[in-house]
Amino acid sequence: MMGENILKPCPFCGNEAGVGQGPDGYFVNCTECSAATDHLTGQKYTEKEAVDLWNKKVAEGPTV
């Protein structure tokens, strides 16, 4: 499924990100700095939702 879900680089460090799957669904995290989509709050995301959430964060830029 990842062919249609292209991840943008990390908004914090610019490195590559990857998709993971946990008990509550999918998440995306940076392979370098460990920035991640919200996956520890009980939200259950499909792979596409997690990728869309990550790519939206990249477009918005990091928050401090």
NUTIGU-81151 format. One line per 2 residues: number of its first residue (from 1); for each residue x, y negated, z negated of N, C-alpha, C. Coordinates in pm, 1 decimal, m for minus. Example, Ala and Ser with C-alpha at 12.3 -4.5 7.8 and 13.67 -1.06 7.14 Angstrom:
BEGIN
1> 1319.0/569.0/m780.0/1230.0/450.0/m780.0/1320.0/330.0/m780.0; 1285.0/225.0/m708.0/1367.0/106.0/m714.0/1290.0/m3.0/m787.0
This chain:
BEGIN
1> 81.0/119.4/0.0/0.0/0.0/0.0/85.8/m126.5/0.0; 208.5/m119.8/m41.2/292.4/m237.5/m49.6/316.9/m303.6/85.7
3> 295.1/m234.6/196.4/316.4/m296.1/325.7/231.1/m420.1/345.6; 110.0/m419.6/290.6/22.2/m534.9/305.6/31.4/m630.5/187.1
5> 99.2/m590.7/82.0/114.5/m673.1/m37.7/259.1/m720.0/m49.7; 293.9/m824.4/23.5/431.5/m872.6/24.1/452.7/m967.6/m92.5
7> 554.0/m937.2/m173.7/584.8/m1018.2/m291.2/677.6/m1133.4/m256.0; 646.2/m1249.6/m309.4/735.6/m1364.0/m296.6/844.3/m1352.0/m402.9
9> 956.5/m1422.7/m386.0/1063.5/m1417.3/m486.0/1018.5/m1477.4/m619.1; 1090.1/m1446.8/m723.7/1059.3/m1495.2/m857.9/1058.8/m1648.2/m861.2
11> 954.8/m1709.9/m921.7/950.1/m1856.0/m928.8/1051.6/m1913.6/m1027.7; 1109.4/m1829.5/m1111.8/1203.5/m1877.1/m1213.3/1348.6/m1866.0/m1168.2
13> 1385.2/m1751.8/m1107.2/1526.2/m1731.9/m1071.9/1548.5/m1706.6/m922.7; 1440.3/m1685.5/m845.9/1453.0/m1665.9/m702.4/1487.2/m1524.4/m659.1
15> 1499.7/m1433.0/m754.7/1534.6/m1294.9/m720.6/1411.7/m1213.9/m681.7; 1436.6/m1090.6/m643.0/1335.0/m997.5/m596.8/1243.5/m953.4/m711.6
17> 1118.7/m925.7/m677.4/1021.9/m874.8/m774.1/976.2/m736.3/m731.0; 916.3/m663.8/m823.3/865.6/m530.9/m793.8/731.7/m507.9/m860.8
19> 656.9/m412.3/m810.2/526.7/m375.9/m865.5/543.9/m255.0/m955.5; 480.6/m260.1/m1071.9/480.8/m146.7/m1163.1/338.8/m110.8/m1200.9
21> 322.5/9.6/m1255.1/190.1/51.9/m1298.3/198.0/96.7/m1442.4; 109.5/42.0/m1523.8/101.0/79.4/m1664.0/m35.6/137.6/m1692.9
23> m63.7/166.4/m1818.0/m192.4/226.4/m1853.4/m311.2/134.6/m1825.3; m286.7/4.4/m1818.4/m394.6/m91.2/m1794.2/m399.1/m142.5/m1651.2
25> m328.2/m78.6/m1560.7/m330.2/m121.3/m1421.4/m193.2/m164.1/m1374.1; m191.4/m242.1/m1268.7/m66.2/m282.7/m1204.1/m17.6/m416.7/m1257.0
27> 113.6/m438.7/m1243.0/174.5/m566.2/m1278.0/292.1/m589.5/m1184.8; 340.0/m712.4/m1181.0/458.3/m747.9/m1102.5/559.1/m809.0/m1197.6
29> 684.6/m770.2/m1182.4/788.8/m833.0/m1263.6/915.7/m852.9/m1182.6; 993.7/m952.4/m1224.8/1120.6/m984.2/m1160.8/1222.9/m878.6/m1199.6
31> 1301.8/m835.3/m1103.4/1403.2/m733.2/m1131.1/1525.5/m791.8/m1199.5; 1534.5/m924.5/m1205.5/1651.6/m989.4/m1266.2/1620.2/m1051.4/m1402.3
33> 1521.6/m1140.4/m1409.4/1497.1/m1214.5/m1534.0/1378.4/m1162.0/m1614.3; 1308.4/m1062.5/m1563.3/1195.6/m997.6/m1631.9/1070.2/m1083.3/m1643.4
35> 1060.6/m1193.8/m1569.9/934.3/m1266.9/m1564.2/829.4/m1170.3/m1509.9; 705.8/m1181.8/m1557.5/604.4/m1084.4/m1517.2/465.2/m1145.4/m1516.2
37> 375.4/m1079.6/m1442.8/234.8/m1116.1/m1450.6/182.9/m1070.4/m1586.0; 70.6/m1123.9/m1623.9/9.3/m1094.2/m1753.3/m41.9/m950.3/m1753.3
39> 28.3/m860.4/m1821.6/m14.6/m720.3/m1822.4/m21.2/m661.2/m1962.5; m3.1/m743.1/m2064.0/m5.3/m691.3/m2200.9/m128.9/m737.0/m2278.0
41> m225.0/m796.8/m2210.0/m342.6/m849.8/m2278.5/m467.8/m766.2/m2255.8; m453.2/m652.0/m2193.6/m568.9/m567.5/m2167.4/m633.8/m593.3/m2032.5
43> m582.1/m691.8/m1956.2/m634.2/m714.8/m1822.2/m598.4/m595.9/m1734.3; m693.0/m551.5/m1654.4/m668.3/m438.7/m1564.1/m672.5/m489.9/m1421.3
45> m556.0/m489.5/m1356.5/m544.5/m540.1/m1220.6/m519.1/m426.4/m1123.0; m578.3/m439.2/m1003.6/m540.6/m350.4/m894.6/m403.7/m397.0/m845.7
47> m340.5/m318.4/m761.4/m210.5/m358.0/m707.9/m221.7/m490.9/m632.3; m324.2/m504.0/m549.8/m342.6/m627.4/m472.6/m366.4/m746.5/m564.4
49> m446.0/m730.6/m668.6/m470.8/m841.0/m761.9/m342.3/m885.6/m831.2; m259.7/m789.3/m872.1/m133.0/m822.3/m938.3/m40.7/m897.7/m843.4
51> m32.7/m852.8/m718.6/51.7/m919.9/m619.0/m1.5/m1060.6/m591.8; m132.2/m1074.0/m576.7/m191.4/m1206.1/m552.0/m164.9/m1300.9/m668.9
53> m175.1/m1250.5/m791.3/m147.5/m1330.4/m911.1/m2.2/m1377.7/m911.8; 90.8/m1287.3/m880.3/233.9/m1320.6/m874.8/259.5/m1426.9/m767.9
55> 207.4/m1403.9/m648.7/231.7/m1496.7/m538.6/170.2/m1634.0/m566.3; 58.4/m1637.9/m639.1/m2.1/m1765.7/m678.0/90.8/m1838.8/m774.0
57> 149.8/m1768.2/m868.8/243.2/m1828.6/m964.2/363.5/m1885.3/m889.8; 412.3/m1812.8/m789.7/526.3/m1861.0/m711.4/488.6/m1991.5/m641.2
59> 369.1/m1996.9/m584.1/325.1/m2116.9/m512.6/309.7/m2235.8/m607.3; 264.4/m2210.2/m731.0/244.3/m2317.0/m829.3/375.0/m2362.8/m891.5
61> 472.6/m2274.0/m895.0/600.1/m2305.6/m958.7/597.6/m2269.3/m1106.4; 714.1/m2262.1/m1167.9/722.0/m2221.4/m1307.8/664.4/m2326.7/m1401.5
63> 614.0/m2279.5/m1514.2/568.6/m2369.6/m1619.7/667.0/m2361.3/m1734.9; 679.3/m2468.1/m1808.1/772.4/m2468.8/m1922.2/699.4/m2494.2/m2051.0
